[in-house]
Amino acid sequence: MGADQMKSREVRAWLVRKGLRNKDVAEALGCDSSLVSHFLSGRKKSKRVAKHLAGLGCPAKLLGIKEAA
């Protein structure tokens, strides 16, 4: 299993622990849930999704973004 797959699983597990679904994230962002799904699987990059998840408390290192100083 590659590093990206590991991160994807960890982010998905984080969402489950927080009681969030792809649909919840998508609704908060006003986008389609497929964008969130594609982001989580690594098929698409989305700064918007990453920043939103980071804002909810998901570790930035799992999202591939820099932590705010």
N, C-alpha and C positions, 0 to 999 in steps of 0.2 A: 504494500500500500504506500502510495506516494505521500509526501508532506502535505500537498494540497488537499488530498482526500482526508488525511488526518484532521487538518484544520476544519474542513467542511463538517466532518462528523462532530467535532468539538463544538462548533458554532450551533449546529442543529441540537446537540445535547443541551447546550446553554439555553436555547429557546424553549425546549421542553421543560427544563427546570424552572424557567420563569413563567411557564404557562402560556407561552406565545406560539402562534401559528404563522406560517408564511402569510396567510390572508390578513392577519392582524397587522403585520408589518407593512404589507402593501396598502391596506386601508389608511394607515397613519401617514403614508407617503403619497397617497393619491395615485398609486400606480397599479398595474396588474400584478397578481401574485406570481405569474410566470417569471417576471423580472427578479423577484426575490428568490425563487427556486433556482433560476439560472445563475444568480450570484452565488448562492450557497453551494451549488455543484461545481462552480469554477468555470462554467461555460461563458459567463459574462462578467465584466467588471463594472461596478457601480459605486462611485464615491458616495452618492446619495444614500444608498442602502447601507454601506459600511459606516458612514457617519451617524446614521440613525441608530444602528445597532450599538455603536460605541456610546452614543448618548444614553442608551438604555442600560449601559453598564457592561456590555460584552467586551472582553479584553481586546485591545487594539491589535495585539500581536496575532490574534486569531483571524483578524479581518484584513491583515496585510496593510495596515495604515500606521502612521507614526502617532505615538501618544502625545497629547497636548502637554506642553511644558508648564 
